Amino acid sequence: MCIAITVSIVRLKEINELRAMIKYLKESFRRKVARRVTKEYPHSVIRFELEKDGIIEFAKWENPLASPVSISQSDIDFFRQFVKEGDFIIDIGANIGDTTVPMAIAAGKEGLTLGFDPNPYVYKILEANAGLNREKSNIVPVCSAISTEEEEFYFISSEASFANGGISPTRESIHGRFIYPEKVKGVNLFSYLKENHKDQLDKFSFIKIDTEGYDKEIIRSVADLIKAYKPVIVAESFGKSSDQAKMELYELISMHGYTLFYFEDFTQGTKTVEIKTPEQMCDWQNTINIYAIPK
């Protein structure tokens, strides 16, 4: 009897290992296809039950190269440190909305959250997320890049399924070799807001920027908006940027009268470190998140 049970356990273990290997091979094949073949992937809706905010729905992109998304109460409460209900807030480089949704829940149904992303593929998922949680949030997705002037760009990716990428004025780009067939629009943010959301500007309190190394250029392009409304700023210091570029990012923000902080993650209670000098930005070699608060 004991021998039979032992054999059964061994066989069950072997079966589970085989199933795991088959699953891994299937997922690996799907990722290879996504890197080489351009196709649109649908979304599915997943649900998170949170302690204070109840059921939150999220449109998960079925692209095999998309990062998994999880939304916790701590994620939303992180943004509540800076955002109150009814605020007007902006997410530049929103992607599918993994930070846009928690931001928007913090601002509430009476607030307004704009999510900008120029990637036509992820925009469709961002749009789907804007349609969820309408009783708790108000998201307006915008399929545009942010630029100094109104202009058009190529959107280029290193992956055929456009899970990542960036804008370029020419078809030659460091972002890769897969080019979206139509140009995408770039808008001046302040002009766009004055034209489309002028009545909300007095409630503008928070802006998040995540543009894969272009945060410095975005901040420079919205300098007038920052000067006028002094929102809390969340941005990235890109790990591959030069030390000079990292120090310039610090100076571009601090010149408007801000105190900068490194923070580890978008969760309440995350580790934070005040950044007191431009040189301190070079202490981190990898990509880091920073937030800046007006003095």
Contacts in CASP RR format, 6 or more apart in sequence:
PFRMAT RR
TARGET T0000
AUTHOR 0000-0000-0000
METHOD contacts of the structure
MODEL  1
MCIAITVSIVRLKEINELRAMIKYLKESFRRKVARRVTKEYPHSVIRFEL
EKDGIIEFAKWENPLASPVSISQSDIDFFRQFVKEGDFIIDIGANIGDTT
VPMAIAAGKEGLTLGFDPNPYVYKILEANAGLNREKSNIVPVCSAISTEE
EEFYFISSEASFANGGISPTRESIHGRFIYPEKVKGVNLFSYLKENHKDQ
LDKFSFIKIDTEGYDKEIIRSVADLIKAYKPVIVAESFGKSSDQAKMELY
ELISMHGYTLFYFEDFTQGTKTVEIKTPEQMCDWQNTINIYAIPK
27 64 0 8 1.000
30 64 0 8 1.000
31 64 0 8 1.000
31 65 0 8 1.000
33 64 0 8 1.000
34 41 0 8 1.000
34 63 0 8 1.000
34 64 0 8 1.000
34 65 0 8 1.000
34 159 0 8 1.000
34 160 0 8 1.000
34 161 0 8 1.000
34 163 0 8 1.000
35 65 0 8 1.000
35 159 0 8 1.000
35 160 0 8 1.000
35 161 0 8 1.000
36 160 0 8 1.000
37 160 0 8 1.000
37 161 0 8 1.000
38 160 0 8 1.000
38 161 0 8 1.000
38 162 0 8 1.000
38 178 0 8 1.000
39 160 0 8 1.000
39 161 0 8 1.000
40 121 0 8 1.000
40 124 0 8 1.000
41 61 0 8 1.000
41 62 0 8 1.000
41 63 0 8 1.000
41 64 0 8 1.000
41 66 0 8 1.000
41 161 0 8 1.000
42 62 0 8 1.000
43 59 0 8 1.000
43 60 0 8 1.000
43 61 0 8 1.000
43 62 0 8 1.000
43 124 0 8 1.000
43 125 0 8 1.000
43 128 0 8 1.000
44 59 0 8 1.000
44 60 0 8 1.000
44 62 0 8 1.000
45 57 0 8 1.000
45 58 0 8 1.000
45 59 0 8 1.000
45 60 0 8 1.000
45 132 0 8 1.000
46 57 0 8 1.000
46 58 0 8 1.000
46 60 0 8 1.000
46 69 0 8 1.000
47 55 0 8 1.000
47 56 0 8 1.000
47 57 0 8 1.000
47 58 0 8 1.000
48 55 0 8 1.000
48 56 0 8 1.000
48 57 0 8 1.000
48 58 0 8 1.000
48 70 0 8 1.000
48 71 0 8 1.000
48 72 0 8 1.000
49 55 0 8 1.000
49 56 0 8 1.000
50 56 0 8 1.000
50 71 0 8 1.000
50 72 0 8 1.000
50 73 0 8 1.000
50 76 0 8 1.000
51 73 0 8 1.000
52 73 0 8 1.000
52 76 0 8 1.000
52 77 0 8 1.000
53 73 0 8 1.000
53 76 0 8 1.000
53 105 0 8 1.000
53 136 0 8 1.000
56 71 0 8 1.000
56 101 0 8 1.000
56 105 0 8 1.000
56 133 0 8 1.000
56 136 0 8 1.000
57 132 0 8 1.000
57 133 0 8 1.000
58 69 0 8 1.000
58 71 0 8 1.000
58 98 0 8 1.000
58 101 0 8 1.000
58 129 0 8 1.000
58 132 0 8 1.000
59 96 0 8 1.000
59 125 0 8 1.000
59 128 0 8 1.000
59 129 0 8 1.000
59 132 0 8 1.000
60 66 0 8 1.000
60 69 0 8 1.000
61 96 0 8 1.000
61 122 0 8 1.000
61 125 0 8 1.000
63 121 0 8 1.000
63 161 0 8 1.000
63 163 0 8 1.000
64 161 0 8 1.000
65 159 0 8 1.000
65 161 0 8 1.000
65 163 0 8 1.000
65 164 0 8 1.000
66 96 0 8 1.000
66 163 0 8 1.000
67 98 0 8 1.000
69 96 0 8 1.000
69 98 0 8 1.000
71 98 0 8 1.000
71 101 0 8 1.000
71 102 0 8 1.000
72 267 0 8 1.000
74 267 0 8 1.000
74 268 0 8 1.000
74 269 0 8 1.000
75 102 0 8 1.000
75 266 0 8 1.000
75 267 0 8 1.000
75 268 0 8 1.000
76 102 0 8 1.000
76 105 0 8 1.000
76 106 0 8 1.000
77 106 0 8 1.000
77 268 0 8 1.000
78 102 0 8 1.000
78 266 0 8 1.000
78 267 0 8 1.000
78 268 0 8 1.000
78 269 0 8 1.000
78 270 0 8 1.000
79 102 0 8 1.000
79 103 0 8 1.000
79 105 0 8 1.000
79 106 0 8 1.000
79 206 0 8 1.000
79 266 0 8 1.000
80 106 0 8 1.000
80 268 0 8 1.000
81 268 0 8 1.000
82 205 0 8 1.000
82 206 0 8 1.000
82 232 0 8 1.000
82 291 0 8 1.000
82 293 0 8 1.000
83 89 0 8 1.000
83 103 0 8 1.000
83 106 0 8 1.000
83 107 0 8 1.000
83 205 0 8 1.000
83 206 0 8 1.000
83 232 0 8 1.000
84 106 0 8 1.000
84 107 0 8 1.000
84 205 0 8 1.000
85 106 0 8 1.000
85 107 0 8 1.000
85 108 0 8 1.000
85 110 0 8 1.000
85 111 0 8 1.000
86 107 0 8 1.000
86 108 0 8 1.000
86 110 0 8 1.000
86 111 0 8 1.000
86 112 0 8 1.000
86 203 0 8 1.000
87 107 0 8 1.000
87 111 0 8 1.000
87 112 0 8 1.000
87 203 0 8 1.000
87 204 0 8 1.000
87 205 0 8 1.000
87 206 0 8 1.000
88 107 0 8 1.000
88 111 0 8 1.000
88 112 0 8 1.000
88 197 0 8 1.000
88 200 0 8 1.000
88 201 0 8 1.000
88 203 0 8 1.000
88 204 0 8 1.000
88 205 0 8 1.000
89 103 0 8 1.000
89 104 0 8 1.000
89 106 0 8 1.000
89 107 0 8 1.000
89 111 0 8 1.000
89 112 0 8 1.000
89 113 0 8 1.000
89 114 0 8 1.000
89 204 0 8 1.000
89 205 0 8 1.000
89 206 0 8 1.000
89 207 0 8 1.000
89 208 0 8 1.000
89 231 0 8 1.000
90 113 0 8 1.000
90 114 0 8 1.000
90 115 0 8 1.000
90 116 0 8 1.000
90 189 0 8 1.000
90 204 0 8 1.000
90 206 0 8 1.000
90 207 0 8 1.000
90 208 0 8 1.000
90 231 0 8 1.000
91 97 0 8 1.000
91 99 0 8 1.000
91 100 0 8 1.000
91 103 0 8 1.000
91 113 0 8 1.000
91 114 0 8 1.000
91 115 0 8 1.000
91 116 0 8 1.000
91 207 0 8 1.000
91 208 0 8 1.000
91 210 0 8 1.000
92 115 0 8 1.000
92 116 0 8 1.000
92 146 0 8 1.000
92 189 0 8 1.000
92 207 0 8 1.000
92 208 0 8 1.000
92 209 0 8 1.000
92 210 0 8 1.000
92 211 0 8 1.000
92 218 0 8 1.000
93 115 0 8 1.000
93 116 0 8 1.000
93 117 0 8 1.000
93 209 0 8 1.000
93 210 0 8 1.000
93 211 0 8 1.000
94 100 0 8 1.000
94 115 0 8 1.000
94 116 0 8 1.000
94 117 0 8 1.000
94 126 0 8 1.000
94 141 0 8 1.000
95 117 0 8 1.000
95 119 0 8 1.000
95 122 0 8 1.000
95 126 0 8 1.000
95 210 0 8 1.000
96 122 0 8 1.000
96 125 0 8 1.000
96 126 0 8 1.000
96 129 0 8 1.000
97 115 0 8 1.000
97 125 0 8 1.000
97 126 0 8 1.000
97 129 0 8 1.000
99 208 0 8 1.000
99 210 0 8 1.000
99 266 0 8 1.000
100 113 0 8 1.000
100 115 0 8 1.000
100 126 0 8 1.000
100 129 0 8 1.000
100 139 0 8 1.000
101 129 0 8 1.000
101 132 0 8 1.000
101 133 0 8 1.000
101 137 0 8 1.000
101 139 0 8 1.000
102 266 0 8 1.000
103 113 0 8 1.000
103 206 0 8 1.000
103 208 0 8 1.000
104 113 0 8 1.000
104 133 0 8 1.000
104 137 0 8 1.000
104 138 0 8 1.000
104 139 0 8 1.000
105 133 0 8 1.000
105 136 0 8 1.000
105 137 0 8 1.000
107 113 0 8 1.000
107 137 0 8 1.000
107 138 0 8 1.000
108 136 0 8 1.000
108 137 0 8 1.000
108 138 0 8 1.000
109 134 0 8 1.000
109 135 0 8 1.000
109 136 0 8 1.000
109 137 0 8 1.000
109 138 0 8 1.000
110 138 0 8 1.000
111 138 0 8 1.000
111 203 0 8 1.000
112 138 0 8 1.000
112 140 0 8 1.000
112 197 0 8 1.000
112 200 0 8 1.000
112 203 0 8 1.000
113 137 0 8 1.000
113 138 0 8 1.000
113 139 0 8 1.000
113 140 0 8 1.000
114 139 0 8 1.000
114 140 0 8 1.000
114 141 0 8 1.000
114 142 0 8 1.000
114 197 0 8 1.000
115 126 0 8 1.000
115 139 0 8 1.000
115 140 0 8 1.000
115 141 0 8 1.000
115 142 0 8 1.000
116 142 0 8 1.000
116 144 0 8 1.000
116 145 0 8 1.000
116 146 0 8 1.000
117 123 0 8 1.000
117 126 0 8 1.000
117 141 0 8 1.000
117 142 0 8 1.000
117 143 0 8 1.000
118 143 0 8 1.000
118 144 0 8 1.000
118 145 0 8 1.000
118 153 0 8 1.000
118 155 0 8 1.000
118 166 0 8 1.000
118 167 0 8 1.000
118 184 0 8 1.000
118 185 0 8 1.000
118 186 0 8 1.000
119 155 0 8 1.000
119 157 0 8 1.000
119 162 0 8 1.000
119 165 0 8 1.000
119 166 0 8 1.000
119 184 0 8 1.000
120 143 0 8 1.000
120 155 0 8 1.000
120 162 0 8 1.000
120 180 0 8 1.000
120 182 0 8 1.000
120 184 0 8 1.000
121 161 0 8 1.000
121 162 0 8 1.000
121 163 0 8 1.000
122 162 0 8 1.000
122 163 0 8 1.000
123 141 0 8 1.000
123 143 0 8 1.000
126 141 0 8 1.000
127 141 0 8 1.000
129 139 0 8 1.000
129 141 0 8 1.000
130 139 0 8 1.000
130 140 0 8 1.000
130 141 0 8 1.000
131 139 0 8 1.000
142 192 0 8 1.000
143 184 0 8 1.000
143 185 0 8 1.000
144 184 0 8 1.000
144 185 0 8 1.000
144 186 0 8 1.000
144 187 0 8 1.000
144 192 0 8 1.000
145 153 0 8 1.000
145 167 0 8 1.000
145 184 0 8 1.000
145 185 0 8 1.000
145 186 0 8 1.000
145 187 0 8 1.000
146 186 0 8 1.000
146 187 0 8 1.000
146 188 0 8 1.000
146 189 0 8 1.000
146 211 0 8 1.000
146 218 0 8 1.000
146 221 0 8 1.000
146 222 0 8 1.000
147 153 0 8 1.000
147 186 0 8 1.000
147 187 0 8 1.000
147 188 0 8 1.000
147 221 0 8 1.000
148 188 0 8 1.000
148 220 0 8 1.000
148 221 0 8 1.000
149 188 0 8 1.000
150 185 0 8 1.000
150 186 0 8 1.000
150 187 0 8 1.000
150 188 0 8 1.000
150 191 0 8 1.000
151 169 0 8 1.000
151 186 0 8 1.000
152 183 0 8 1.000
152 184 0 8 1.000
152 185 0 8 1.000
152 186 0 8 1.000
153 167 0 8 1.000
153 168 0 8 1.000
153 169 0 8 1.000
153 183 0 8 1.000
153 184 0 8 1.000
153 185 0 8 1.000
153 186 0 8 1.000
154 167 0 8 1.000
154 168 0 8 1.000
154 169 0 8 1.000
154 170 0 8 1.000
154 171 0 8 1.000
154 173 0 8 1.000
154 179 0 8 1.000
154 180 0 8 1.000
154 183 0 8 1.000
154 184 0 8 1.000
155 162 0 8 1.000
155 165 0 8 1.000
155 166 0 8 1.000
155 167 0 8 1.000
155 168 0 8 1.000
155 179 0 8 1.000
155 180 0 8 1.000
155 183 0 8 1.000
155 184 0 8 1.000
156 165 0 8 1.000
156 166 0 8 1.000
156 167 0 8 1.000
156 168 0 8 1.000
156 171 0 8 1.000
156 173 0 8 1.000
156 175 0 8 1.000
156 176 0 8 1.000
156 177 0 8 1.000
156 178 0 8 1.000
156 179 0 8 1.000
156 180 0 8 1.000
157 163 0 8 1.000
157 164 0 8 1.000
157 165 0 8 1.000
157 166 0 8 1.000
157 175 0 8 1.000
157 176 0 8 1.000
157 178 0 8 1.000
157 180 0 8 1.000
158 164 0 8 1.000
158 165 0 8 1.000
158 175 0 8 1.000
158 176 0 8 1.000
158 177 0 8 1.000
158 178 0 8 1.000
159 165 0 8 1.000
159 178 0 8 1.000
160 178 0 8 1.000
162 178 0 8 1.000
162 180 0 8 1.000
164 175 0 8 1.000
164 212 0 8 1.000
165 175 0 8 1.000
165 176 0 8 1.000
165 212 0 8 1.000
166 173 0 8 1.000
166 175 0 8 1.000
166 212 0 8 1.000
167 184 0 8 1.000
167 186 0 8 1.000
168 175 0 8 1.000
171 179 0 8 1.000
188 221 0 8 1.000
189 221 0 8 1.000
189 222 0 8 1.000
189 225 0 8 1.000
190 222 0 8 1.000
190 224 0 8 1.000
190 225 0 8 1.000
190 228 0 8 1.000
193 200 0 8 1.000
193 201 0 8 1.000
193 204 0 8 1.000
193 225 0 8 1.000
194 201 0 8 1.000
201 229 0 8 1.000
204 225 0 8 1.000
204 229 0 8 1.000
204 231 0 8 1.000
205 229 0 8 1.000
205 231 0 8 1.000
205 232 0 8 1.000
206 231 0 8 1.000
206 232 0 8 1.000
206 234 0 8 1.000
207 222 0 8 1.000
207 226 0 8 1.000
207 231 0 8 1.000
207 232 0 8 1.000
207 233 0 8 1.000
207 234 0 8 1.000
208 233 0 8 1.000
208 234 0 8 1.000
208 235 0 8 1.000
209 215 0 8 1.000
209 218 0 8 1.000
209 219 0 8 1.000
209 233 0 8 1.000
209 234 0 8 1.000
209 235 0 8 1.000
209 236 0 8 1.000
210 235 0 8 1.000
210 236 0 8 1.000
211 217 0 8 1.000
211 218 0 8 1.000
211 236 0 8 1.000
212 236 0 8 1.000
212 238 0 8 1.000
213 236 0 8 1.000
213 238 0 8 1.000
213 240 0 8 1.000
213 241 0 8 1.000
215 235 0 8 1.000
215 236 0 8 1.000
215 237 0 8 1.000
215 238 0 8 1.000
215 249 0 8 1.000
216 241 0 8 1.000
216 245 0 8 1.000
216 248 0 8 1.000
216 249 0 8 1.000
216 252 0 8 1.000
219 226 0 8 1.000
219 233 0 8 1.000
219 235 0 8 1.000
219 249 0 8 1.000
219 252 0 8 1.000
219 253 0 8 1.000
220 252 0 8 1.000
223 252 0 8 1.000
223 256 0 8 1.000
225 231 0 8 1.000
226 233 0 8 1.000
226 256 0 8 1.000
227 256 0 8 1.000
230 256 0 8 1.000
230 294 0 8 1.000
232 291 0 8 1.000
232 292 0 8 1.000
232 293 0 8 1.000
232 294 0 8 1.000
233 253 0 8 1.000
233 258 0 8 1.000
233 291 0 8 1.000
233 292 0 8 1.000
234 289 0 8 1.000
234 290 0 8 1.000
234 291 0 8 1.000
234 292 0 8 1.000
235 249 0 8 1.000
235 253 0 8 1.000
235 289 0 8 1.000
235 290 0 8 1.000
235 291 0 8 1.000
235 292 0 8 1.000
236 287 0 8 1.000
236 288 0 8 1.000
236 289 0 8 1.000
236 290 0 8 1.000
237 246 0 8 1.000
237 249 0 8 1.000
237 281 0 8 1.000
237 284 0 8 1.000
237 287 0 8 1.000
237 288 0 8 1.000
237 290 0 8 1.000
238 245 0 8 1.000
238 287 0 8 1.000
239 246 0 8 1.000
239 284 0 8 1.000
239 285 0 8 1.000
239 286 0 8 1.000
239 287 0 8 1.000
239 288 0 8 1.000
240 287 0 8 1.000
241 249 0 8 1.000
243 281 0 8 1.000
243 282 0 8 1.000
246 278 0 8 1.000
246 281 0 8 1.000
246 282 0 8 1.000
247 278 0 8 1.000
247 279 0 8 1.000
247 281 0 8 1.000
247 282 0 8 1.000
248 278 0 8 1.000
249 281 0 8 1.000
250 260 0 8 1.000
250 275 0 8 1.000
250 277 0 8 1.000
250 278 0 8 1.000
250 280 0 8 1.000
250 281 0 8 1.000
251 278 0 8 1.000
253 260 0 8 1.000
253 292 0 8 1.000
254 260 0 8 1.000
254 278 0 8 1.000
254 292 0 8 1.000
256 294 0 8 1.000
257 294 0 8 1.000
257 295 0 8 1.000
258 292 0 8 1.000
258 293 0 8 1.000
258 294 0 8 1.000
258 295 0 8 1.000
259 274 0 8 1.000
259 292 0 8 1.000
259 293 0 8 1.000
259 295 0 8 1.000
260 274 0 8 1.000
260 275 0 8 1.000
260 290 0 8 1.000
260 291 0 8 1.000
260 292 0 8 1.000
261 272 0 8 1.000
261 273 0 8 1.000
261 274 0 8 1.000
261 275 0 8 1.000
261 290 0 8 1.000
261 291 0 8 1.000
261 292 0 8 1.000
261 293 0 8 1.000
262 272 0 8 1.000
262 273 0 8 1.000
262 274 0 8 1.000
262 275 0 8 1.000
262 284 0 8 1.000
262 288 0 8 1.000
262 289 0 8 1.000
262 290 0 8 1.000
263 270 0 8 1.000
263 271 0 8 1.000
263 272 0 8 1.000
263 273 0 8 1.000
263 289 0 8 1.000
263 290 0 8 1.000
263 291 0 8 1.000
264 270 0 8 1.000
264 271 0 8 1.000
264 272 0 8 1.000
264 289 0 8 1.000
265 289 0 8 1.000
266 289 0 8 1.000
275 281 0 8 1.000
275 290 0 8 1.000
END
